[in-house]
Amino acid sequence: MSKSITIKNEGLSKCPECKGEDKLIYQQEWDRLFEYYDKSTQAHDLVVNRIYNDDKQPKYICADCSLKILVTA
Ligand SMILES: [Zn+2]
C-alpha cells in the first residue's frame, strides 16, 4: 500500500521518503489546471477546491516508492 504525506508548498526536487532525485511526477490534474485556467479567475479556485479538498489529488507521486505528496497552499 502506498503512503501519502502532506507538505508545505515548496520546490521539491527529492522524494522525502526514498530521497530519490527527479522521481516526483507532477500529476496530470494539477498540470491541466495551470494549463487551462487563469489563476485570477473563479474557475481556477473552483477546480483547486475540487481536486484538493474533494478528490485529495496528490500534486506529486514518486516514481520509485509511490509516495503520494499532497501540498498545502
Ligand atoms: Zn520516493
N, CA, C, O and the ligand as a Tripos MOL2 file, in Angstrom:
@<TRIPOS>MOLECULE
protein
  293   291    74     0     0
PROTEIN
NO_CHARGES

@<TRIPOS>ATOM
      1 N           0.8450   -1.1990    0.0000 N.3       1 MET1
      2 CA          0.0000    0.0000    0.0000 C.3       1 MET1
      3 C           0.8750    1.2420    0.0000 C.2       1 MET1
      4 O           1.8920    1.3050    0.6910 O.2       1 MET1
      5 N           0.4690    2.2160   -0.7760 N.am      2 SER2
      6 CA          1.3140    3.4000   -0.8660 C.3       2 SER2
      7 C           0.9820    4.4180    0.2230 C.2       2 SER2
      8 O          -0.1660    4.5750    0.6380 O.2       2 SER2
      9 N           2.0050    5.0810    0.6540 N.am      3 LYS3
     10 CA          1.9080    6.0840    1.7040 C.3       3 LYS3
     11 C           1.5750    7.4370    1.1140 C.2       3 LYS3
     12 O           1.8500    7.7060   -0.0560 O.2       3 LYS3
     13 N           0.9830    8.2800    1.9280 N.am      4 SER4
     14 CA          0.8560    9.6460    1.4600 C.3       4 SER4
     15 C           1.2050   10.6190    2.5820 C.2       4 SER4
     16 O           0.9660   10.3450    3.7580 O.2       4 SER4
     17 N           1.7630   11.7320    2.2050 N.am      5 ILE5
     18 CA          2.1440   12.7510    3.1700 C.3       5 ILE5
     19 C           1.6590   14.1130    2.6900 C.2       5 ILE5
     20 O           1.3510   14.3020    1.5130 O.2       5 ILE5
     21 N           1.6000   15.0340    3.6060 N.am      6 THR6
     22 CA          1.2360   16.4030    3.2600 C.3       6 THR6
     23 C           2.4040   17.3110    3.6170 C.2       6 THR6
     24 O           2.9480   17.2440    4.7190 O.2       6 THR6
     25 N           2.7700   18.1420    2.6870 N.am      7 ILE7
     26 CA          3.8680   19.0660    2.9490 C.3       7 ILE7
     27 C           3.4420   20.4780    2.5940 C.2       7 ILE7
     28 O           2.4200   20.6870    1.9410 O.2       7 ILE7
     29 N           4.2360   21.4420    3.0300 N.am      8 LYS8
     30 CA          4.0070   22.8250    2.6250 C.3       8 LYS8
     31 C           4.5450   23.0100    1.2220 C.2       8 LYS8
     32 O           5.5170   22.3770    0.8130 O.2       8 LYS8
     33 N           3.8890   23.8880    0.5060 N.am      9 ASN9
     34 CA          4.2860   24.1160   -0.8850 C.3       9 ASN9
     35 C           5.6980   24.6910   -0.9850 C.2       9 ASN9
     36 O           5.9700   25.8040   -0.5360 O.2       9 ASN9
     37 N           6.5630   23.9200   -1.5700 N.am     10 GLU10
     38 CA          7.9280   24.3790   -1.7850 C.3      10 GLU10
     39 C           8.4850   23.5810   -2.9580 C.2      10 GLU10
     40 O           7.9990   22.4900   -3.2580 O.2      10 GLU10
     41 N           9.4750   24.1080   -3.6020 N.am     11 GLY11
     42 CA         10.0260   23.4090   -4.7460 C.3      11 GLY11
     43 C          10.7020   22.1160   -4.3250 C.2      11 GLY11
     44 O          11.7840   22.1290   -3.7390 O.2      11 GLY11
     45 N          10.0640   21.0200   -4.6240 N.am     12 LEU12
     46 CA         10.6110   19.7210   -4.2590 C.3      12 LEU12
     47 C          11.4870   19.1840   -5.3850 C.2      12 LEU12
     48 O          11.0770   19.1800   -6.5460 O.2      12 LEU12
     49 N          12.6680   18.7380   -5.0500 N.am     13 SER13
     50 CA         13.4780   18.0890   -6.0740 C.3      13 SER13
     51 C          13.7760   16.6470   -5.6950 C.2      13 SER13
     52 O          14.1450   15.8280   -6.5360 O.2      13 SER13
     53 N          13.6060   16.3530   -4.4020 N.am     14 LYS14
     54 CA         13.8420   14.9820   -3.9300 C.3      14 LYS14
     55 C          12.5950   14.4310   -3.2740 C.2      14 LYS14
     56 O          11.7750   15.1690   -2.7270 O.2      14 LYS14
     57 N          12.4730   13.1230   -3.3410 N.am     15 CYS15
     58 CA         11.3830   12.4660   -2.6330 C.3      15 CYS15
     59 C          11.7280   12.4590   -1.1450 C.2      15 CYS15
     60 O          12.8130   12.0090   -0.7770 O.2      15 CYS15
     61 N          10.8330   12.9480   -0.2780 N.am     16 PRO16
     62 CA         11.1280   12.9810    1.1590 C.3      16 PRO16
     63 C          11.2710   11.5820    1.7670 C.2      16 PRO16
     64 O          11.8840   11.4200    2.8220 O.2      16 PRO16
     65 N          10.7070   10.5840    1.1040 N.am     17 GLU17
     66 CA         10.7260    9.2270    1.6370 C.3      17 GLU17
     67 C          11.9880    8.4590    1.2290 C.2      17 GLU17
     68 O          12.7440    8.0120    2.0920 O.2      17 GLU17
     69 N          12.2180    8.3050   -0.0630 N.am     18 CYS18
     70 CA         13.3340    7.4750   -0.5210 C.3      18 CYS18
     71 C          14.5330    8.3080   -0.9720 C.2      18 CYS18
     72 O          15.5740    7.7640   -1.3420 O.2      18 CYS18
     73 N          14.3780    9.6380   -0.9370 N.am     19 LYS19
     74 CA         15.4370   10.5880   -1.3050 C.3      19 LYS19
     75 C          15.8410   10.5220   -2.7860 C.2      19 LYS19
     76 O          16.8780   11.0480   -3.1900 O.2      19 LYS19
     77 N          15.0020    9.8680   -3.5670 N.am     20 GLY20
     78 CA         15.2680    9.7870   -4.9990 C.3      20 GLY20
     79 C          15.1540   11.1610   -5.6460 C.2      20 GLY20
     80 O          14.2040   11.9010   -5.3920 O.2      20 GLY20
     81 N          16.1080   11.4860   -6.4640 N.am     21 GLU21
     82 CA         16.0750   12.7820   -7.1340 C.3      21 GLU21
     83 C          15.3860   12.6740   -8.4790 C.2      21 GLU21
     84 O          15.5140   11.6730   -9.1840 O.2      21 GLU21
     85 N          14.6480   13.7310   -8.8230 N.am     22 ASP22
     86 CA         13.9100   13.7870  -10.0900 C.3      22 ASP22
     87 C          12.9880   12.5910  -10.2980 C.2      22 ASP22
     88 O          12.8240   12.1110  -11.4200 O.2      22 ASP22
     89 N          12.3960   12.1220   -9.2250 N.am     23 LYS23
     90 CA         11.4880   10.9800   -9.3300 C.3      23 LYS23
     91 C          10.0440   11.3940   -9.1330 C.2      23 LYS23
     92 O           9.1320   10.5840   -9.2960 O.2      23 LYS23
     93 N           9.8380   12.6450   -8.7840 N.am     24 LEU24
     94 CA          8.4900   13.0900   -8.4780 C.3      24 LEU24
     95 C           7.7480   13.4670   -9.7550 C.2      24 LEU24
     96 O           8.1890   14.3140  -10.5320 O.2      24 LEU24
     97 N           6.6190   12.8150   -9.9390 N.am     25 ILE25
     98 CA          5.8360   13.0560  -11.1370 C.3      25 ILE25
     99 C           4.6780   14.0030  -10.8090 C.2      25 ILE25
    100 O           3.8160   13.7080   -9.9810 O.2      25 ILE25
    101 N           4.6940   15.1240  -11.4740 N.am     26 TYR26
    102 CA          3.6550   16.1140  -11.3010 C.3      26 TYR26
    103 C           2.3690   15.5430  -11.8700 C.2      26 TYR26
    104 O           2.3370   15.1350  -13.0310 O.2      26 TYR26
    105 N           1.3130   15.5080  -11.0780 N.am     27 GLN27
    106 CA          0.0950   14.8450  -11.5100 C.3      27 GLN27
    107 C          -0.7030   15.6510  -12.5260 C.2      27 GLN27
    108 O          -0.8380   16.8710  -12.4340 O.2      27 GLN27
    109 N          -1.2190   14.9150  -13.4900 N.am     28 GLN28
    110 CA         -1.9380   15.4870  -14.6270 C.3      28 GLN28
    111 C          -3.0140   16.5020  -14.2830 C.2      28 GLN28
    112 O          -3.1390   17.5420  -14.9290 O.2      28 GLN28
    113 N          -3.8020   16.1790  -13.2380 N.am     29 GLU29
    114 CA         -4.9020   17.0780  -12.9030 C.3      29 GLU29
    115 C          -4.3860   18.4680  -12.5580 C.2      29 GLU29
    116 O          -4.9910   19.4790  -12.9160 O.2      29 GLU29
    117 N          -3.2600   18.4980  -11.8570 N.am     30 TRP30
    118 CA         -2.6740   19.7840  -11.4700 C.3      30 TRP30
    119 C          -2.0410   20.4700  -12.6660 C.2      30 TRP30
    120 O          -2.1260   21.6870  -12.8290 O.2      30 TRP30
    121 N          -1.4260   19.6850  -13.4720 N.am     31 ASP31
    122 CA         -0.8120   20.1800  -14.6870 C.3      31 ASP31
    123 C          -1.8630   20.8580  -15.5590 C.2      31 ASP31
    124 O          -1.6730   21.9760  -16.0370 O.2      31 ASP31
    125 N          -2.9610   20.1610  -15.7500 N.am     32 ARG32
    126 CA         -4.0600   20.6620  -16.5770 C.3      32 ARG32
    127 C          -4.6520   21.9270  -15.9820 C.2      32 ARG32
    128 O          -4.9990   22.8640  -16.7020 O.2      32 ARG32
    129 N          -4.7630   21.9450  -14.6710 N.am     33 LEU33
    130 CA         -5.3280   23.1060  -14.0030 C.3      33 LEU33
    131 C          -4.5830   24.3790  -14.4060 C.2      33 LEU33
    132 O          -5.1910   25.3830  -14.7760 O.2      33 LEU33
    133 N          -3.2640   24.3150  -14.3260 N.am     34 PHE34
    134 CA         -2.4840   25.5090  -14.6060 C.3      34 PHE34
    135 C          -2.3890   25.8050  -16.0880 C.2      34 PHE34
    136 O          -2.0830   26.9270  -16.4920 O.2      34 PHE34
    137 N          -2.6540   24.7920  -16.8910 N.am     35 GLU35
    138 CA         -2.6270   24.9820  -18.3280 C.3      35 GLU35
    139 C          -3.9010   25.6510  -18.8250 C.2      35 GLU35
    140 O          -3.8630   26.5020  -19.7130 O.2      35 GLU35
    141 N          -5.0290   25.2570  -18.2410 N.am     36 TYR36
    142 CA         -6.3170   25.6970  -18.7820 C.3      36 TYR36
    143 C          -7.0150   26.8270  -18.0370 C.2      36 TYR36
    144 O          -7.8630   27.5130  -18.6070 O.2      36 TYR36
    145 N          -6.6670   27.0260  -16.7750 N.am     37 TYR37
    146 CA         -7.4040   28.0420  -16.0290 C.3      37 TYR37
    147 C          -6.4990   29.1710  -15.5840 C.2      37 TYR37
    148 O          -5.4030   28.9620  -15.0630 O.2      37 TYR37
    149 N          -6.9880   30.3560  -15.8040 N.am     38 ASP38
    150 CA         -6.2880   31.5520  -15.3660 C.3      38 ASP38
    151 C          -6.3970   31.6400  -13.8420 C.2      38 ASP38
    152 O          -7.4860   31.5250  -13.2800 O.2      38 ASP38
    153 N          -5.2590   31.8440  -13.1870 N.am     39 LYS39
    154 CA         -5.2000   31.8990  -11.7260 C.3      39 LYS39
    155 C          -6.1060   32.9670  -11.1200 C.2      39 LYS39
    156 O          -6.5680   32.8390   -9.9860 O.2      39 LYS39
    157 N          -6.3470   34.0050  -11.8830 N.am     40 SER40
    158 CA         -7.1220   35.1150  -11.3400 C.3      40 SER40
    159 C          -8.6300   34.9100  -11.4760 C.2      40 SER40
    160 O          -9.4130   35.7560  -11.0450 O.2      40 SER40
    161 N          -9.0360   33.7970  -12.0700 N.am     41 THR41
    162 CA        -10.4660   33.5790  -12.2480 C.3      41 THR41
    163 C         -11.0530   32.6760  -11.1730 C.2      41 THR41
    164 O         -10.3450   31.9340  -10.4920 O.2      41 THR41
    165 N         -12.3670   32.7660  -11.0460 N.am     42 GLN42
    166 CA        -13.0540   31.9580  -10.0490 C.3      42 GLN42
    167 C         -13.0220   30.4780  -10.4450 C.2      42 GLN42
    168 O         -13.0060   29.6020   -9.5800 O.2      42 GLN42
    169 N         -13.0120   30.2070  -11.7410 N.am     43 ALA43
    170 CA        -12.9730   28.8220  -12.2130 C.3      43 ALA43
    171 C         -11.7360   28.1100  -11.6640 C.2      43 ALA43
    172 O         -11.7970   26.9390  -11.2910 O.2      43 ALA43
    173 N         -10.6330   28.8180  -11.6200 N.am     44 HIS44
    174 CA         -9.3890   28.2690  -11.0780 C.3      44 HIS44
    175 C          -9.5830   27.8370   -9.6260 C.2      44 HIS44
    176 O          -9.1960   26.7360   -9.2350 O.2      44 HIS44
    177 N         -10.1850   28.7160   -8.8400 N.am     45 ASP45
    178 CA        -10.4280   28.4150   -7.4290 C.3      45 ASP45
    179 C         -11.3550   27.2220   -7.2630 C.2      45 ASP45
    180 O         -11.1580   26.3880   -6.3790 O.2      45 ASP45
    181 N         -12.3540   27.1470   -8.1080 N.am     46 LEU46
    182 CA        -13.3070   26.0420   -8.0290 C.3      46 LEU46
    183 C         -12.6290   24.7100   -8.3400 C.2      46 LEU46
    184 O         -12.8860   23.7030   -7.6790 O.2      46 LEU46
    185 N         -11.7760   24.7140   -9.3350 N.am     47 VAL47
    186 CA        -11.0900   23.4780   -9.7060 C.3      47 VAL47
    187 C         -10.0870   23.0820   -8.6200 C.2      47 VAL47
    188 O          -9.9610   21.9040   -8.2870 O.2      47 VAL47
    189 N          -9.3850   24.0570   -8.0790 N.am     48 VAL48
    190 CA         -8.4550   23.7660   -6.9750 C.3      48 VAL48
    191 C          -9.2160   23.1450   -5.8210 C.2      48 VAL48
    192 O          -8.7880   22.1460   -5.2430 O.2      48 VAL48
    193 N         -10.3320   23.7390   -5.4960 N.am     49 ASN49
    194 CA        -11.1470   23.2420   -4.4070 C.3      49 ASN49
    195 C         -11.5720   21.7920   -4.6400 C.2      49 ASN49
    196 O         -11.5730   20.9710   -3.7230 O.2      49 ASN49
    197 N         -11.9290   21.5030   -5.8800 N.am     50 ARG50
    198 CA        -12.3840   20.1480   -6.1810 C.3      50 ARG50
    199 C         -11.2320   19.1360   -6.0900 C.2      50 ARG50
    200 O         -11.3430   18.1320   -5.3870 O.2      50 ARG50
    201 N         -10.1390   19.4010   -6.7940 N.am     51 ILE51
    202 CA         -9.0810   18.3910   -6.7930 C.3      51 ILE51
    203 C          -8.3020   18.3610   -5.4820 C.2      51 ILE51
    204 O          -7.6910   17.3490   -5.1420 O.2      51 ILE51
    205 N          -8.3260   19.4640   -4.7550 N.am     52 TYR52
    206 CA         -7.5970   19.4930   -3.4920 C.3      52 TYR52
    207 C          -8.4460   18.9940   -2.3260 C.2      52 TYR52
    208 O          -8.0420   18.0860   -1.6000 O.2      52 TYR52
    209 N          -9.6220   19.5890   -2.1520 N.am     53 ASN53
    210 CA        -10.4520   19.2520   -0.9940 C.3      53 ASN53
    211 C         -11.3410   18.0330   -1.2080 C.2      53 ASN53
    212 O         -11.5210   17.2300   -0.2930 O.2      53 ASN53
    213 N         -11.8900   17.8900   -2.3890 N.am     54 ASP54
    214 CA        -12.8170   16.7810   -2.6270 C.3      54 ASP54
    215 C         -12.0980   15.5110   -3.0530 C.2      54 ASP54
    216 O         -12.3040   14.4480   -2.4680 O.2      54 ASP54
    217 N         -11.2600   15.6220   -4.0670 N.am     55 ASP55
    218 CA        -10.5840   14.4370   -4.5930 C.3      55 ASP55
    219 C          -9.3300   14.0730   -3.8050 C.2      55 ASP55
    220 O          -8.8710   12.9320   -3.8570 O.2      55 ASP55
    221 N          -8.7780   15.0340   -3.0790 N.am     56 LYS56
    222 CA         -7.4950   14.8630   -2.3910 C.3      56 LYS56
    223 C          -6.4470   14.3040   -3.3540 C.2      56 LYS56
    224 O          -5.7230   13.3540   -3.0560 O.2      56 LYS56
    225 N          -6.4060   14.9260   -4.4910 N.am     57 GLN57
    226 CA         -5.4790   14.5370   -5.5420 C.3      57 GLN57
    227 C          -4.0640   14.9900   -5.1710 C.2      57 GLN57
    228 O          -3.8180   16.1850   -5.0050 O.2      57 GLN57
    229 N          -3.1310   14.0330   -5.0410 N.am     58 PRO58
    230 CA         -1.7650   14.4390   -4.7150 C.3      58 PRO58
    231 C          -1.1670   15.2720   -5.8410 C.2      58 PRO58
    232 O          -1.5010   15.0890   -7.0110 O.2      58 PRO58
    233 N          -0.2830   16.1840   -5.4730 N.am     59 LYS59
    234 CA          0.3410   17.0080   -6.5010 C.3      59 LYS59
    235 C           1.4950   16.2650   -7.1630 C.2      59 LYS59
    236 O           1.7670   16.4450   -8.3500 O.2      59 LYS59
    237 N           2.1720   15.4230   -6.3740 N.am     60 TYR60
    238 CA          3.2750   14.6270   -6.9110 C.3      60 TYR60
    239 C           3.1490   13.1800   -6.4540 C.2      60 TYR60
    240 O           2.6280   12.8990   -5.3750 O.2      60 TYR60
    241 N           3.6290   12.2740   -7.2860 N.am     61 ILE61
    242 CA          3.7740   10.8850   -6.8620 C.3      61 ILE61
    243 C           5.1880   10.4510   -7.2280 C.2      61 ILE61
    244 O           5.6620   10.6980   -8.3370 O.2      61 ILE61
    245 N           5.8580    9.7930   -6.2650 N.am     62 CYS62
    246 CA          7.2260    9.3480   -6.5130 C.3      62 CYS62
    247 C           7.2240    8.1200   -7.4240 C.2      62 CYS62
    248 O           6.4900    7.1600   -7.1870 O.2      62 CYS62
    249 N           8.0420    8.1610   -8.4510 N.am     63 ALA63
    250 CA          8.1140    7.0560   -9.4090 C.3      63 ALA63
    251 C           8.7800    5.8180   -8.7990 C.2      63 ALA63
    252 O           8.5500    4.7020   -9.2630 O.2      63 ALA63
    253 N           9.5870    6.0070   -7.7820 N.am     64 ASP64
    254 CA         10.2870    4.8770   -7.1650 C.3      64 ASP64
    255 C           9.5060    4.2100   -6.0430 C.2      64 ASP64
    256 O           9.2810    3.0010   -6.0770 O.2      64 ASP64
    257 N           9.0940    4.9880   -5.0520 N.am     65 CYS65
    258 CA          8.4630    4.3710   -3.8810 C.3      65 CYS65
    259 C           6.9550    4.5990   -3.8230 C.2      65 CYS65
    260 O           6.2990    4.1610   -2.8780 O.2      65 CYS65
    261 N           6.3990    5.2820   -4.8270 N.am     66 SER66
    262 CA          4.9500    5.5400   -4.9160 C.3      66 SER66
    263 C           4.3830    6.4260   -3.8160 C.2      66 SER66
    264 O           3.1730    6.4520   -3.5930 O.2      66 SER66
    265 N           5.2510    7.1460   -3.1360 N.am     67 LEU67
    266 CA          4.7740    8.0930   -2.1260 C.3      67 LEU67
    267 C           3.8990    9.1450   -2.7870 C.2      67 LEU67
    268 O           4.2630    9.7210   -3.8120 O.2      67 LEU67
    269 N           2.7270    9.3890   -2.1800 N.am     68 LYS68
    270 CA          1.8410   10.4390   -2.6920 C.3      68 LYS68
    271 C           2.0470   11.6900   -1.8690 C.2      68 LYS68
    272 O           2.0160   11.6600   -0.6380 O.2      68 LYS68
    273 N           2.2540   12.7760   -2.5580 N.am     69 ILE69
    274 CA          2.5410   14.0150   -1.8560 C.3      69 ILE69
    275 C           1.4610   15.0560   -2.1050 C.2      69 ILE69
    276 O           1.3070   15.5820   -3.2070 O.2      69 ILE69
    277 N           0.7180   15.3330   -1.0340 N.am     70 LEU70
    278 CA         -0.2750   16.4040   -1.0960 C.3      70 LEU70
    279 C           0.4190   17.6740   -0.6540 C.2      70 LEU70
    280 O           1.2440   17.6570    0.2600 O.2      70 LEU70
    281 N           0.0870   18.7610   -1.2980 N.am     71 VAL71
    282 CA          0.7610   20.0070   -0.9770 C.3      71 VAL71
    283 C          -0.2490   21.0290   -0.4630 C.2      71 VAL71
    284 O          -1.2800   21.2720   -1.0900 O.2      71 VAL71
    285 N           0.0590   21.6130    0.6730 N.am     72 THR72
    286 CA         -0.8180   22.6660    1.1990 C.3      72 THR72
    287 C          -0.3690   23.9960    0.6280 C.2      72 THR72
    288 O           0.8020   24.1860    0.3020 O.2      72 THR72
    289 N          -1.3140   24.9090    0.5120 N.am     73 ALA73
    290 CA         -1.0060   26.2120   -0.1060 C.3      73 ALA73
    291 C          -0.0280   27.0120    0.7330 C.2      73 ALA73
    292 O           0.3370   28.1270    0.3600 O.2      73 ALA73
    293 ZN         10.2680    8.0520   -3.2700 Zn       74 ZN74
@<TRIPOS>BOND
     1     1     2 1
     2     2     3 1
     3     3     4 2
     4     3     5 am
     5     5     6 1
     6     6     7 1
     7     7     8 2
     8     7     9 am
     9     9    10 1
    10    10    11 1
    11    11    12 2
    12    11    13 am
    13    13    14 1
    14    14    15 1
    15    15    16 2
    16    15    17 am
    17    17    18 1
    18    18    19 1
    19    19    20 2
    20    19    21 am
    21    21    22 1
    22    22    23 1
    23    23    24 2
    24    23    25 am
    25    25    26 1
    26    26    27 1
    27    27    28 2
    28    27    29 am
    29    29    30 1
    30    30    31 1
    31    31    32 2
    32    31    33 am
    33    33    34 1
    34    34    35 1
    35    35    36 2
    36    35    37 am
    37    37    38 1
    38    38    39 1
    39    39    40 2
    40    39    41 am
    41    41    42 1
    42    42    43 1
    43    43    44 2
    44    43    45 am
    45    45    46 1
    46    46    47 1
    47    47    48 2
    48    47    49 am
    49    49    50 1
    50    50    51 1
    51    51    52 2
    52    51    53 am
    53    53    54 1
    54    54    55 1
    55    55    56 2
    56    55    57 am
    57    57    58 1
    58    58    59 1
    59    59    60 2
    60    59    61 am
    61    61    62 1
    62    62    63 1
    63    63    64 2
    64    63    65 am
    65    65    66 1
    66    66    67 1
    67    67    68 2
    68    67    69 am
    69    69    70 1
    70    70    71 1
    71    71    72 2
    72    71    73 am
    73    73    74 1
    74    74    75 1
    75    75    76 2
    76    75    77 am
    77    77    78 1
    78    78    79 1
    79    79    80 2
    80    79    81 am
    81    81    82 1
    82    82    83 1
    83    83    84 2
    84    83    85 am
    85    85    86 1
    86    86    87 1
    87    87    88 2
    88    87    89 am
    89    89    90 1
    90    90    91 1
    91    91    92 2
    92    91    93 am
    93    93    94 1
    94    94    95 1
    95    95    96 2
    96    95    97 am
    97    97    98 1
    98    98    99 1
    99    99   100 2
   100    99   101 am
   101   101   102 1
   102   102   103 1
   103   103   104 2
   104   103   105 am
   105   105   106 1
   106   106   107 1
   107   107   108 2
   108   107   109 am
   109   109   110 1
   110   110   111 1
   111   111   112 2
   112   111   113 am
   113   113   114 1
   114   114   115 1
   115   115   116 2
   116   115   117 am
   117   117   118 1
   118   118   119 1
   119   119   120 2
   120   119   121 am
   121   121   122 1
   122   122   123 1
   123   123   124 2
   124   123   125 am
   125   125   126 1
   126   126   127 1
   127   127   128 2
   128   127   129 am
   129   129   130 1
   130   130   131 1
   131   131   132 2
   132   131   133 am
   133   133   134 1
   134   134   135 1
   135   135   136 2
   136   135   137 am
   137   137   138 1
   138   138   139 1
   139   139   140 2
   140   139   141 am
   141   141   142 1
   142   142   143 1
   143   143   144 2
   144   143   145 am
   145   145   146 1
   146   146   147 1
   147   147   148 2
   148   147   149 am
   149   149   150 1
   150   150   151 1
   151   151   152 2
   152   151   153 am
   153   153   154 1
   154   154   155 1
   155   155   156 2
   156   155   157 am
   157   157   158 1
   158   158   159 1
   159   159   160 2
   160   159   161 am
   161   161   162 1
   162   162   163 1
   163   163   164 2
   164   163   165 am
   165   165   166 1
   166   166   167 1
   167   167   168 2
   168   167   169 am
   169   169   170 1
   170   170   171 1
   171   171   172 2
   172   171   173 am
   173   173   174 1
   174   174   175 1
   175   175   176 2
   176   175   177 am
   177   177   178 1
   178   178   179 1
   179   179   180 2
   180   179   181 am
   181   181   182 1
   182   182   183 1
   183   183   184 2
   184   183   185 am
   185   185   186 1
   186   186   187 1
   187   187   188 2
   188   187   189 am
   189   189   190 1
   190   190   191 1
   191   191   192 2
   192   191   193 am
   193   193   194 1
   194   194   195 1
   195   195   196 2
   196   195   197 am
   197   197   198 1
   198   198   199 1
   199   199   200 2
   200   199   201 am
   201   201   202 1
   202   202   203 1
   203   203   204 2
   204   203   205 am
   205   205   206 1
   206   206   207 1
   207   207   208 2
   208   207   209 am
   209   209   210 1
   210   210   211 1
   211   211   212 2
   212   211   213 am
   213   213   214 1
   214   214   215 1
   215   215   216 2
   216   215   217 am
   217   217   218 1
   218   218   219 1
   219   219   220 2
   220   219   221 am
   221   221   222 1
   222   222   223 1
   223   223   224 2
   224   223   225 am
   225   225   226 1
   226   226   227 1
   227   227   228 2
   228   227   229 am
   229   229   230 1
   230   230   231 1
   231   231   232 2
   232   231   233 am
   233   233   234 1
   234   234   235 1
   235   235   236 2
   236   235   237 am
   237   237   238 1
   238   238   239 1
   239   239   240 2
   240   239   241 am
   241   241   242 1
   242   242   243 1
   243   243   244 2
   244   243   245 am
   245   245   246 1
   246   246   247 1
   247   247   248 2
   248   247   249 am
   249   249   250 1
   250   250   251 1
   251   251   252 2
   252   251   253 am
   253   253   254 1
   254   254   255 1
   255   255   256 2
   256   255   257 am
   257   257   258 1
   258   258   259 1
   259   259   260 2
   260   259   261 am
   261   261   262 1
   262   262   263 1
   263   263   264 2
   264   263   265 am
   265   265   266 1
   266   266   267 1
   267   267   268 2
   268   267   269 am
   269   269   270 1
   270   270   271 1
   271   271   272 2
   272   271   273 am
   273   273   274 1
   274   274   275 1
   275   275   276 2
   276   275   277 am
   277   277   278 1
   278   278   279 1
   279   279   280 2
   280   279   281 am
   281   281   282 1
   282   282   283 1
   283   283   284 2
   284   283   285 am
   285   285   286 1
   286   286   287 1
   287   287   288 2
   288   287   289 am
   289   289   290 1
   290   290   291 1
   291   291   292 2
@<TRIPOS>SUBSTRUCTURE
     1 MET1         2 RESIDUE 1 A MET
     2 SER2         6 RESIDUE 1 A SER
     3 LYS3        10 RESIDUE 1 A LYS
     4 SER4        14 RESIDUE 1 A SER
     5 ILE5        18 RESIDUE 1 A ILE
     6 THR6        22 RESIDUE 1 A THR
     7 ILE7        26 RESIDUE 1 A ILE
     8 LYS8        30 RESIDUE 1 A LYS
     9 ASN9        34 RESIDUE 1 A ASN
    10 GLU10       38 RESIDUE 1 A GLU
    11 GLY11       42 RESIDUE 1 A GLY
    12 LEU12       46 RESIDUE 1 A LEU
    13 SER13       50 RESIDUE 1 A SER
    14 LYS14       54 RESIDUE 1 A LYS
    15 CYS15       58 RESIDUE 1 A CYS
    16 PRO16       62 RESIDUE 1 A PRO
    17 GLU17       66 RESIDUE 1 A GLU
    18 CYS18       70 RESIDUE 1 A CYS
    19 LYS19       74 RESIDUE 1 A LYS
    20 GLY20       78 RESIDUE 1 A GLY
    21 GLU21       82 RESIDUE 1 A GLU
    22 ASP22       86 RESIDUE 1 A ASP
    23 LYS23       90 RESIDUE 1 A LYS
    24 LEU24       94 RESIDUE 1 A LEU
    25 ILE25       98 RESIDUE 1 A ILE
    26 TYR26      102 RESIDUE 1 A TYR
    27 GLN27      106 RESIDUE 1 A GLN
    28 GLN28      110 RESIDUE 1 A GLN
    29 GLU29      114 RESIDUE 1 A GLU
    30 TRP30      118 RESIDUE 1 A TRP
    31 ASP31      122 RESIDUE 1 A ASP
    32 ARG32      126 RESIDUE 1 A ARG
    33 LEU33      130 RESIDUE 1 A LEU
    34 PHE34      134 RESIDUE 1 A PHE
    35 GLU35      138 RESIDUE 1 A GLU
    36 TYR36      142 RESIDUE 1 A TYR
    37 TYR37      146 RESIDUE 1 A TYR
    38 ASP38      150 RESIDUE 1 A ASP
    39 LYS39      154 RESIDUE 1 A LYS
    40 SER40      158 RESIDUE 1 A SER
    41 THR41      162 RESIDUE 1 A THR
    42 GLN42      166 RESIDUE 1 A GLN
    43 ALA43      170 RESIDUE 1 A ALA
    44 HIS44      174 RESIDUE 1 A HIS
    45 ASP45      178 RESIDUE 1 A ASP
    46 LEU46      182 RESIDUE 1 A LEU
    47 VAL47      186 RESIDUE 1 A VAL
    48 VAL48      190 RESIDUE 1 A VAL
    49 ASN49      194 RESIDUE 1 A ASN
    50 ARG50      198 RESIDUE 1 A ARG
    51 ILE51      202 RESIDUE 1 A ILE
    52 TYR52      206 RESIDUE 1 A TYR
    53 ASN53      210 RESIDUE 1 A ASN
    54 ASP54      214 RESIDUE 1 A ASP
    55 ASP55      218 RESIDUE 1 A ASP
    56 LYS56      222 RESIDUE 1 A LYS
    57 GLN57      226 RESIDUE 1 A GLN
    58 PRO58      230 RESIDUE 1 A PRO
    59 LYS59      234 RESIDUE 1 A LYS
    60 TYR60      238 RESIDUE 1 A TYR
    61 ILE61      242 RESIDUE 1 A ILE
    62 CYS62      246 RESIDUE 1 A CYS
    63 ALA63      250 RESIDUE 1 A ALA
    64 ASP64      254 RESIDUE 1 A ASP
    65 CYS65      258 RESIDUE 1 A CYS
    66 SER66      262 RESIDUE 1 A SER
    67 LEU67      266 RESIDUE 1 A LEU
    68 LYS68      270 RESIDUE 1 A LYS
    69 ILE69      274 RESIDUE 1 A ILE
    70 LEU70      278 RESIDUE 1 A LEU
    71 VAL71      282 RESIDUE 1 A VAL
    72 THR72      286 RESIDUE 1 A THR
    73 ALA73      290 RESIDUE 1 A ALA
    74 ZN74       293 GROUP 0 **** ****
